[in-house]
Amino acid sequence: ILAHNEEERLLNDLTNDYNRNLRPAKKDGDIISVSIKLTLTNLISLNEKKEALTTNVWVEMQWKDYRLSWDPEKYSGIKITRIPSTMVWLPDVGLENNLDGTFNIAHYTNTLVSSDGSVYWLPPAIYESSCPVVVTYFPFDWQNCSMVFQSQTYSSNEIELLLTVEEGVTIEWITIDPEAFTENGEWVIKHMPAKKIIDHRLTPDDINYQSIVFYLIIQRKPLFYIINIIVPCVLISFVSVLVYFLPAKAGGQKCTVSINILLAQTVFLFLIAKKIPETSTAVPLIVKYLTFLIVVTITIVVNAVIVLNVSLRTPNTHRMSSSIRELFLRKLPRLLRMHVRHSDITPPPAPLTRRCSSLGLMIKADEYMLKKPRTELMFERQKERDGLMKIVLEKIGIECILMLPSLFQPSE
């Protein structure tokens, strides 16, 4: 009871005539040194769309207030007492790059005051700070997020912000509470440096002249995206190439398979677009890869349509012109190093006029005509040339696909 009464008397003596709105300076020119240390308890999330980092931290601040000093011998040897933070002067240090509008801490805990006037304050806070996201190497990306603390009203001539010094060592990093820290499932922390920033473009009278910056350099865990996005995209790209192994007669199946692959690639591109921020500063490599696959698939569809159109032509409906014959039967096969028979190049002979024949020869001719269609009888060589043209078109499509990667390479 005596100790309780002594502590109550001490609290009354310290807070009597105490003005918490005044800076604890004996003279107007005195500078109050405020030490800051950040302890991370949980990396909650990083929202790439909003470019916002949510963290759970403890903000440790220390300073001296001469008005809160006393002689321990006068108060039964009490060297440390606890005073509500709402009753003492507090440095108005807050998170500058916040996104939710909350500059201050979440809960005002008590302050620990020593007999020499040292004040120790450790409030908890959940901050949502801005973090510019660079998605060039998504999902194998690193992010550098920062938390900037500075005074809201005091200049460096009134308050000096410092990093906490423990046992003669300056704490130039974010500390982690091993008992309370919870590891994030998507991000792993690689580095946690901290430093004091002084903007020499400004004067010490400016409140933005000094600040304490804590950095969180984190790396994404890519296993989820490898299994759900990258591996399916690679397998689909192989399937799109296998379309060329289908025969020319299966032109309809080629178009069906290619269009299905195109839809699948579009879905994956949409899923990635929902994850990354809507910015034009950088385009992820995986988006470039999917765009390249879409261009390849569209090229395959166009080539399959051309081959299907040619394969459905018959000698009795279409006749190969001399220019087409020259292009597809002479020039392109030589460029593609294809062997062409001389009979395929020469134009078909003009149909002979039918001579009068005897009844027996006419009967034999009718039997032959019944066994073999008239179009195949008269345009057999032309049918072979049409087949060669289909092969040439397919090989042209393959050469175009092989040339597409060179178009997407960055120019030196």
C-alpha positions as a Python dict, from the first residue, in 0.01 Angstrom:
ca = {
    (1, 'I'): (0, 0, 0),
    (2, 'L'): (287, 233, 80),
    (3, 'A'): (451, 162, -256),
    (4, 'H'): (122, 221, -430),
    (5, 'N'): (74, 550, -248),
    (6, 'E'): (430, 658, -329),
    (7, 'E'): (377, 582, -698),
    (8, 'E'): (50, 769, -692),
    (9, 'R'): (218, 1064, -524),
    (10, 'L'): (495, 1050, -784),
    (11, 'L'): (243, 1049, -1067),
    (12, 'N'): (57, 1343, -918),
    (13, 'D'): (380, 1538, -868),
    (14, 'L'): (495, 1470, -1227),
    (15, 'T'): (168, 1558, -1395),
    (16, 'N'): (89, 1857, -1177),
    (17, 'D'): (121, 2172, -1387),
    (18, 'Y'): (244, 1958, -1678),
    (19, 'N'): (148, 2080, -2025),
    (20, 'R'): (156, 1792, -2274),
    (21, 'N'): (125, 2031, -2567),
    (22, 'L'): (466, 2192, -2507),
    (23, 'R'): (792, 2048, -2635),
    (24, 'P'): (1018, 1935, -2345),
    (25, 'A'): (1293, 2190, -2409),
    (26, 'K'): (1453, 2401, -2138),
    (27, 'K'): (1545, 2672, -2389),
    (28, 'D'): (1395, 2765, -2720),
    (29, 'G'): (1702, 2654, -2914),
    (30, 'D'): (1726, 2308, -2756),
    (31, 'I'): (1677, 2011, -2988),
    (32, 'I'): (1493, 1703, -2865),
    (33, 'S'): (1647, 1378, -2988),
    (34, 'V'): (1391, 1108, -3068),
    (35, 'S'): (1521, 755, -3133),
    (36, 'I'): (1307, 526, -3348),
    (37, 'K'): (1316, 150, -3388),
    (38, 'L'): (1074, -70, -3583),
    (39, 'T'): (988, -427, -3485),
    (40, 'L'): (800, -637, -3739),
    (41, 'T'): (552, -894, -3607),
    (42, 'N'): (366, -984, -3926),
    (43, 'L'): (393, -917, -4297),
    (44, 'I'): (23, -935, -4366),
    (45, 'S'): (1, -888, -4742),
    (46, 'L'): (115, -703, -5051),
    (47, 'N'): (-170, -601, -5278),
    (48, 'E'): (-21, -571, -5626),
    (49, 'K'): (-332, -411, -5775),
    (50, 'K'): (-342, -135, -5511),
    (51, 'E'): (37, -134, -5466),
    (52, 'A'): (-17, -141, -5090),
    (53, 'L'): (189, -318, -4823),
    (54, 'T'): (8, -413, -4502),
    (55, 'T'): (226, -480, -4197),
    (56, 'N'): (184, -529, -3823),
    (57, 'V'): (464, -351, -3636),
    (58, 'W'): (574, -211, -3302),
    (59, 'V'): (708, 146, -3324),
    (60, 'E'): (962, 204, -3048),
    (61, 'M'): (1039, 568, -2958),
    (62, 'Q'): (1268, 711, -2690),
    (63, 'W'): (1335, 1068, -2583),
    (64, 'K'): (1404, 1272, -2272),
    (65, 'D'): (1163, 1500, -2090),
    (66, 'Y'): (1329, 1695, -1810),
    (67, 'R'): (988, 1770, -1658),
    (68, 'L'): (939, 1398, -1585),
    (69, 'S'): (1259, 1347, -1382),
    (70, 'W'): (1268, 1290, -1004),
    (71, 'D'): (1485, 1178, -716),
    (72, 'P'): (1418, 807, -645),
    (73, 'E'): (1515, 847, -279),
    (74, 'K'): (1221, 1081, -222),
    (75, 'Y'): (976, 822, -355),
    (76, 'S'): (1082, 499, -180),
    (77, 'G'): (1344, 414, -443),
    (78, 'I'): (1103, 413, -741),
    (79, 'K'): (1315, 441, -1056),
    (80, 'I'): (1056, 359, -1325),
    (81, 'T'): (690, 447, -1344),
    (82, 'R'): (416, 411, -1601),
    (83, 'I'): (225, 710, -1724),
    (84, 'P'): (-61, 702, -1977),
    (85, 'S'): (57, 830, -2313),
    (86, 'T'): (-238, 1068, -2325),
    (87, 'M'): (-93, 1258, -2027),
    (88, 'V'): (261, 1327, -2156),
    (89, 'W'): (414, 1499, -2456),
    (90, 'L'): (453, 1270, -2758),
    (91, 'P'): (656, 1333, -3073),
    (92, 'D'): (414, 1359, -3362),
    (93, 'V'): (604, 1107, -3572),
    (94, 'G'): (385, 921, -3817),
    (95, 'L'): (398, 711, -4131),
    (96, 'E'): (427, 950, -4422),
    (97, 'N'): (355, 713, -4714),
    (98, 'N'): (36, 564, -4576),
    (99, 'L'): (-262, 477, -4793),
    (100, 'D'): (-550, 438, -4550),
    (101, 'G'): (-527, 789, -4404),
    (102, 'T'): (-400, 672, -4063),
    (103, 'F'): (-80, 857, -3981),
    (104, 'N'): (-63, 765, -3613),
    (105, 'I'): (-41, 437, -3424),
    (106, 'A'): (-337, 208, -3358),
    (107, 'H'): (-334, 188, -2976),
    (108, 'Y'): (-197, 440, -2726),
    (109, 'T'): (-14, 229, -2470),
    (110, 'N'): (141, 355, -2148),
    (111, 'T'): (484, 513, -2147),
    (112, 'L'): (774, 394, -1931),
    (113, 'V'): (936, 692, -1760),
    (114, 'S'): (1272, 665, -1583),
    (115, 'S'): (1390, 884, -1299),
    (116, 'D'): (1637, 1066, -1528),
    (117, 'G'): (1349, 1180, -1752),
    (118, 'S'): (1393, 915, -2022),
    (119, 'V'): (1062, 823, -2185),
    (120, 'Y'): (1013, 489, -2358),
    (121, 'W'): (703, 432, -2571),
    (122, 'L'): (623, 112, -2762),
    (123, 'P'): (284, 137, -2936),
    (124, 'P'): (154, -126, -3184),
    (125, 'A'): (29, -33, -3528),
    (126, 'I'): (-111, -188, -3845),
    (127, 'Y'): (10, 18, -4138),
    (128, 'E'): (-96, 14, -4501),
    (129, 'S'): (189, 186, -4683),
    (130, 'S'): (243, 253, -5051),
    (131, 'C'): (480, 17, -5232),
    (132, 'P'): (551, 63, -5605),
    (133, 'V'): (533, -285, -5758),
    (134, 'V'): (768, -382, -6043),
    (135, 'V'): (623, -683, -6227),
    (136, 'T'): (879, -727, -6505),
    (137, 'Y'): (991, -1070, -6382),
    (138, 'F'): (657, -1184, -6239),
    (139, 'P'): (628, -1436, -6070),
    (140, 'F'): (1005, -1443, -6001),
    (141, 'D'): (1008, -1082, -5883),
    (142, 'W'): (1155, -890, -5590),
    (143, 'Q'): (987, -587, -5436),
    (144, 'N'): (1147, -303, -5243),
    (145, 'C'): (890, -149, -5009),
    (146, 'S'): (966, 138, -4775),
    (147, 'M'): (805, 289, -4465),
    (148, 'V'): (887, 657, -4417),
    (149, 'F'): (851, 812, -4070),
    (150, 'Q'): (883, 1183, -4007),
    (151, 'S'): (747, 1454, -3782),
    (152, 'Q'): (427, 1620, -3893),
    (153, 'T'): (482, 1965, -3738),
    (154, 'Y'): (835, 1988, -3592),
    (155, 'S'): (1141, 2080, -3796),
    (156, 'S'): (1491, 1941, -3749),
    (157, 'N'): (1578, 2250, -3541),
    (158, 'E'): (1325, 2132, -3283),
    (159, 'I'): (1331, 1752, -3311),
    (160, 'E'): (1614, 1533, -3433),
    (161, 'L'): (1510, 1190, -3556),
    (162, 'L'): (1767, 916, -3493),
    (163, 'L'): (1795, 541, -3521),
    (164, 'T'): (1801, 361, -3187),
    (165, 'V'): (2141, 278, -3039),
    (166, 'E'): (2167, -37, -2825),
    (167, 'E'): (2493, -128, -2649),
    (168, 'G'): (2683, 117, -2864),
    (169, 'V'): (2548, -29, -3192),
    (170, 'T'): (2310, 165, -3415),
    (171, 'I'): (2012, -51, -3512),
    (172, 'E'): (2014, 6, -3890),
    (173, 'W'): (1761, -262, -3970),
    (174, 'I'): (1409, -374, -3890),
    (175, 'T'): (1404, -618, -3603),
    (176, 'I'): (1179, -922, -3599),
    (177, 'D'): (1008, -1058, -3291),
    (178, 'P'): (1075, -1435, -3318),
    (179, 'E'): (793, -1524, -3081),
    (180, 'A'): (521, -1318, -3247),
    (181, 'F'): (634, -1318, -3611),
    (182, 'T'): (418, -1512, -3859),
    (183, 'E'): (571, -1604, -4193),
    (184, 'N'): (381, -1495, -4502),
    (185, 'G'): (272, -1765, -4746),
    (186, 'E'): (345, -1566, -5062),
    (187, 'W'): (645, -1350, -4973),
    (188, 'V'): (976, -1413, -4800),
    (189, 'I'): (1176, -1130, -4642),
    (190, 'K'): (1532, -1103, -4775),
    (191, 'H'): (1666, -773, -4639),
    (192, 'M'): (1541, -515, -4385),
    (193, 'P'): (1774, -213, -4384),
    (194, 'A'): (1697, 122, -4225),
    (195, 'K'): (1859, 463, -4255),
    (196, 'K'): (1810, 830, -4191),
    (197, 'I'): (1740, 1041, -4499),
    (198, 'I'): (1829, 1411, -4514),
    (199, 'D'): (1704, 1613, -4809),
    (200, 'H'): (1978, 1868, -4870),
    (201, 'R'): (1761, 2050, -5118),
    (202, 'L'): (1557, 2179, -4822),
    (203, 'T'): (1651, 2385, -4519),
    (204, 'P'): (1652, 2247, -4162),
    (205, 'D'): (1345, 2459, -4092),
    (206, 'D'): (1143, 2243, -4331),
    (207, 'I'): (957, 1950, -4173),
    (208, 'N'): (1046, 1731, -4473),
    (209, 'Y'): (1418, 1789, -4422),
    (210, 'Q'): (1472, 1467, -4226),
    (211, 'S'): (1304, 1127, -4214),
    (212, 'I'): (1367, 771, -4099),
    (213, 'V'): (1312, 512, -4372),
    (214, 'F'): (1269, 139, -4311),
    (215, 'Y'): (1300, -88, -4614),
    (216, 'L'): (1144, -429, -4668),
    (217, 'I'): (1303, -615, -4959),
    (218, 'I'): (1087, -919, -5023),
    (219, 'Q'): (1089, -1202, -5278),
    (220, 'R'): (782, -1378, -5412),
    (221, 'K'): (743, -1753, -5362),
    (222, 'P'): (676, -1866, -5721),
    (223, 'L'): (568, -2228, -5665),
    (224, 'F'): (195, -2149, -5684),
    (225, 'Y'): (231, -1962, -6013),
    (226, 'I'): (468, -2221, -6161),
    (227, 'I'): (213, -2498, -6109),
    (228, 'N'): (-99, -2304, -6203),
    (229, 'I'): (21, -2071, -6481),
    (230, 'I'): (369, -2135, -6619),
    (231, 'V'): (352, -2515, -6660),
    (232, 'P'): (8, -2508, -6834),
    (233, 'C'): (125, -2228, -7065),
    (234, 'V'): (435, -2424, -7170),
    (235, 'L'): (232, -2741, -7232),
    (236, 'I'): (-24, -2548, -7435),
    (237, 'S'): (254, -2397, -7646),
    (238, 'F'): (376, -2749, -7732),
    (239, 'V'): (23, -2853, -7826),
    (240, 'S'): (-5, -2558, -8065),
    (241, 'V'): (304, -2681, -8250),
    (242, 'L'): (165, -3036, -8270),
    (243, 'V'): (-121, -2905, -8483),
    (244, 'Y'): (114, -2915, -8783),
    (245, 'F'): (147, -3291, -8749),
    (246, 'L'): (-219, -3334, -8845),
    (247, 'P'): (-267, -3425, -9212),
    (248, 'A'): (-385, -3169, -9465),
    (249, 'K'): (-718, -3349, -9499),
    (250, 'A'): (-789, -3277, -9129),
    (251, 'G'): (-807, -2902, -9187),
    (252, 'G'): (-1127, -2865, -8986),
    (253, 'Q'): (-973, -3038, -8685),
    (254, 'K'): (-669, -2810, -8717),
    (255, 'C'): (-887, -2500, -8691),
    (256, 'T'): (-1082, -2645, -8397),
    (257, 'V'): (-770, -2735, -8198),
    (258, 'S'): (-601, -2402, -8274),
    (259, 'I'): (-904, -2197, -8169),
    (260, 'N'): (-934, -2395, -7842),
    (261, 'I'): (-567, -2328, -7771),
    (262, 'L'): (-621, -1959, -7847),
    (263, 'L'): (-907, -1944, -7596),
    (264, 'A'): (-697, -2116, -7328),
    (265, 'Q'): (-412, -1870, -7378),
    (266, 'T'): (-655, -1578, -7354),
    (267, 'V'): (-786, -1711, -7022),
    (268, 'F'): (-434, -1734, -6876),
    (269, 'L'): (-358, -1382, -6998),
    (270, 'F'): (-675, -1259, -6827),
    (271, 'L'): (-577, -1429, -6499),
    (272, 'I'): (-238, -1259, -6501),
    (273, 'A'): (-395, -922, -6584),
    (274, 'K'): (-614, -953, -6273),
    (275, 'K'): (-306, -1001, -6054),
    (276, 'I'): (-66, -732, -6172),
    (277, 'P'): (-123, -354, -6132),
    (278, 'E'): (-270, -151, -6414),
    (279, 'T'): (47, 29, -6512),
    (280, 'S'): (235, 87, -6834),
    (281, 'T'): (580, 132, -6682),
    (282, 'A'): (671, -235, -6724),
    (283, 'V'): (522, -538, -6898),
    (284, 'P'): (583, -880, -6738),
    (285, 'L'): (788, -1124, -6942),
    (286, 'I'): (519, -1389, -6901),
    (287, 'V'): (267, -1151, -7063),
    (288, 'K'): (506, -1103, -7356),
    (289, 'Y'): (541, -1480, -7379),
    (290, 'L'): (164, -1533, -7384),
    (291, 'T'): (122, -1257, -7642),
    (292, 'F'): (381, -1429, -7860),
    (293, 'L'): (194, -1761, -7823),
    (294, 'I'): (-132, -1592, -7922),
    (295, 'V'): (32, -1450, -8236),
    (296, 'V'): (171, -1796, -8319),
    (297, 'T'): (-169, -1959, -8268),
    (298, 'I'): (-342, -1701, -8487),
    (299, 'T'): (-80, -1765, -8756),
    (300, 'I'): (-152, -2137, -8731),
    (301, 'V'): (-526, -2075, -8766),
    (302, 'V'): (-475, -1857, -9074),
    (303, 'N'): (-247, -2118, -9229),
    (304, 'A'): (-495, -2397, -9151),
    (305, 'V'): (-778, -2199, -9314),
    (306, 'I'): (-571, -2147, -9630),
    (307, 'V'): (-475, -2515, -9645),
    (308, 'L'): (-835, -2620, -9585),
    (309, 'N'): (-955, -2388, -9860),
    (310, 'V'): (-706, -2534, -10106),
    (311, 'S'): (-771, -2895, -10005),
    (312, 'L'): (-1145, -2862, -10068),
    (313, 'R'): (-1096, -2746, -10425),
    (314, 'T'): (-1160, -3002, -10698),
    (315, 'P'): (-1037, -3004, -11058),
    (316, 'N'): (-1389, -2963, -11193),
    (317, 'T'): (-1451, -2645, -10983),
    (318, 'H'): (-1110, -2476, -10986),
    (319, 'R'): (-828, -2477, -11234),
    (320, 'M'): (-475, -2381, -11130),
    (321, 'S'): (-363, -2065, -11306),
    (322, 'S'): (-21, -2028, -11461),
    (323, 'S'): (92, -1773, -11200),
    (324, 'I'): (-8, -2001, -10910),
    (325, 'R'): (165, -2293, -11080),
    (326, 'E'): (480, -2087, -11127),
    (327, 'L'): (482, -1971, -10765),
    (328, 'F'): (390, -2290, -10580),
    (329, 'L'): (533, -2552, -10815),
    (330, 'R'): (854, -2386, -10934),
    (331, 'K'): (984, -2108, -10709),
    (332, 'L'): (869, -2198, -10356),
    (333, 'P'): (966, -2569, -10372),
    (334, 'R'): (1318, -2467, -10473),
    (335, 'L'): (1341, -2221, -10183),
    (336, 'L'): (1208, -2485, -9944),
    (337, 'R'): (1440, -2750, -10094),
    (338, 'M'): (1156, -2980, -10196),
    (339, 'H'): (1181, -3241, -10469),
    (340, 'V'): (932, -3180, -10751),
    (341, 'R'): (864, -3414, -11041),
    (342, 'H'): (883, -3275, -11390),
    (343, 'S'): (533, -3404, -11464),
    (344, 'D'): (394, -3184, -11185),
    (345, 'I'): (542, -2871, -11339),
    (346, 'T'): (433, -2921, -11698),
    (347, 'P'): (78, -2804, -11769),
    (348, 'P'): (-180, -3073, -11841),
    (349, 'P'): (-233, -3153, -12208),
    (350, 'A'): (-543, -3028, -12381),
    (351, 'P'): (-822, -3285, -12375),
    (352, 'L'): (-840, -3487, -12696),
    (353, 'T'): (-1152, -3487, -12905),
    (354, 'R'): (-1344, -3802, -12876),
    (355, 'R'): (-1331, -4020, -13186),
    (356, 'C'): (-1604, -4239, -13312),
    (357, 'S'): (-1561, -4590, -13188),
    (358, 'S'): (-1729, -4913, -13228),
    (359, 'L'): (-1994, -5040, -12995),
    (360, 'G'): (-1753, -5275, -12817),
    (361, 'L'): (-1504, -5002, -12741),
    (362, 'M'): (-1782, -4779, -12615),
    (363, 'I'): (-1904, -5047, -12376),
    (364, 'K'): (-1551, -5094, -12237),
    (365, 'A'): (-1510, -4721, -12200),
    (366, 'D'): (-1841, -4696, -12013),
    (367, 'E'): (-1732, -4970, -11774),
    (368, 'Y'): (-1405, -4784, -11707),
    (369, 'M'): (-1593, -4462, -11648),
    (370, 'L'): (-1819, -4632, -11396),
    (371, 'K'): (-1520, -4757, -11199),
    (372, 'K'): (-1331, -4425, -11201),
    (373, 'P'): (-1489, -4078, -11180),
    (374, 'R'): (-1457, -3861, -11487),
    (375, 'T'): (-1281, -3581, -11294),
    (376, 'E'): (-1004, -3814, -11177),
    (377, 'L'): (-975, -3952, -11529),
    (378, 'M'): (-923, -3615, -11695),
    (379, 'F'): (-747, -3422, -11415),
    (380, 'E'): (-540, -3686, -11241),
    (381, 'R'): (-216, -3494, -11286),
    (382, 'Q'): (-379, -3173, -11172),
    (383, 'K'): (-495, -3349, -10853),
    (384, 'E'): (-136, -3446, -10778),
    (385, 'R'): (-29, -3086, -10832),
    (386, 'D'): (-300, -2968, -10591),
    (387, 'G'): (-161, -3204, -10328),
    (388, 'L'): (185, -3059, -10381),
    (389, 'M'): (44, -2711, -10337),
    (390, 'K'): (-107, -2811, -10000),
    (391, 'I'): (231, -2941, -9884),
    (392, 'V'): (399, -2618, -9994),
    (393, 'L'): (143, -2409, -9803),
    (394, 'E'): (194, -2612, -9487),
    (395, 'K'): (570, -2578, -9509),
    (396, 'I'): (536, -2202, -9559),
    (397, 'G'): (331, -2189, -9238),
    (398, 'I'): (600, -2378, -9047),
    (399, 'E'): (870, -2142, -9175),
    (400, 'C'): (661, -1841, -9066),
    (401, 'I'): (627, -1985, -8714),
    (402, 'L'): (1004, -2036, -8692),
    (403, 'M'): (1065, -1676, -8800),
    (404, 'L'): (826, -1520, -8545),
    (405, 'P'): (1063, -1535, -8242),
    (406, 'S'): (1314, -1314, -8423),
    (407, 'L'): (1048, -1044, -8456),
    (408, 'F'): (997, -1032, -8076),
    (409, 'Q'): (1366, -1004, -7991),
    (410, 'P'): (1461, -655, -7862),
    (411, 'S'): (1668, -453, -8103),
    (412, 'E'): (2023, -380, -7993),
}
